[in-house]
């Protein structure tokens, strides 16, 4: 799966990416202005099928720095050994660092 992140403006960017849920992973753990082509950046999200259980598997992707925090809820439904359905919830925008981060 892929998530497109759009920034407003130009200049230095440093964002941290964290996942919640042992079945979720991203290709990168941080983004800088070099990762943006124009004002867009593609975030590749990997789903480890071996870590899914039957039914709904819930997780989140957190993207943050000292000025903004984004939270993207993820749900992967494991129907059987070969069929999965992915859905994303509404993205939450919060000021500042993600709670609990240093």
C-alpha positions in Angstrom: 0.0 0.0 0.0 1.0 3.6 -0.5 0.3 6.9 1.2 0.9 10.2 -0.5 2.0 13.0 1.8 1.7 16.6 0.6 3.5 19.5 2.2 2.6 23.1 1.9 5.7 25.2 0.9 9.3 24.4 0.6 12.4 24.3 2.8 13.8 22.0 5.4 11.5 19.1 6.4 12.2 16.3 9.0 9.4 13.9 9.9 9.6 10.7 12.0 7.4 7.7 11.0 6.3 5.1 13.5 3.9 2.2 13.2 1.6 0.7 15.8 0.7 -2.9 15.2 3.3 -5.7 14.7 1.9 -6.4 11.1 2.7 -2.9 9.9 6.0 -1.5 8.6 7.1 1.4 6.4 10.1 1.4 4.1 11.5 4.5 5.9 11.5 5.6 9.5 12.2 9.3 8.7 11.5 11.7 5.9 13.4 14.8 4.9 13.0 17.5 2.2 15.0 15.2 -0.2 12.2 12.6 -0.1 9.7 15.1 -1.5 9.3 15.5 -5.3 7.8 18.9 -5.6 5.5 19.0 -2.6 4.7 15.2 -2.6 6.2 12.2 -1.0 5.2 8.6 -1.4 5.2 6.4 1.8 5.3 2.7 1.1 3.4 0.7 3.8 4.2 -3.0 4.1 1.8 -5.5 5.6 3.3 -8.8 7.0 0.6 -11.4 6.3 2.3 -13.9 8.7 1.5 -11.6 11.6 -2.2 -11.2 10.8 -4.8 -13.1 12.8 -8.3 -14.0 11.5 -10.7 -11.1 11.5 -9.8 -7.4 12.0 -6.2 -6.3 12.7 -5.9 -2.7 13.9 -2.9 -0.5 13.7 -1.8 3.1 13.1 0.9 5.1 11.3 2.2 8.1 13.1 4.0 10.8 11.2 5.3 13.7 13.3 7.8 16.4 14.2 7.9 19.2 16.7 5.2 21.2 14.7 2.7 18.6 13.6 1.5 15.1 14.3 -0.5 12.9 11.9 -2.2 9.7 12.9 -3.5 7.3 10.2 -5.7 4.4 11.5 -5.3 1.2 9.6 -7.5 -1.9 9.6 -6.6 -5.1 7.7 -9.3 -7.8 7.7 -8.0 -11.3 7.2 -10.8 -13.3 5.5 -8.9 -16.5 4.9 -5.4 -17.6 4.2 -5.2 -15.8 0.9 -7.7 -12.8 1.1 -7.2 -9.6 2.9 -9.0 -6.2 2.9 -7.2 -3.0 3.9 -9.0 0.1 5.0 -7.8 3.5 6.3 -9.7 5.6 8.8 -9.8 9.4 9.0 -6.4 11.0 9.5 -6.1 13.0 12.7 -4.0 16.2 12.6 -2.6 17.3 16.0 -0.2 20.1 17.0 3.3 19.3 18.1 5.0 16.0 18.9 3.1 12.8 19.2 2.2 12.1 22.8 4.6 9.8 24.5 7.5 10.7 22.2 10.7 12.2 23.4 
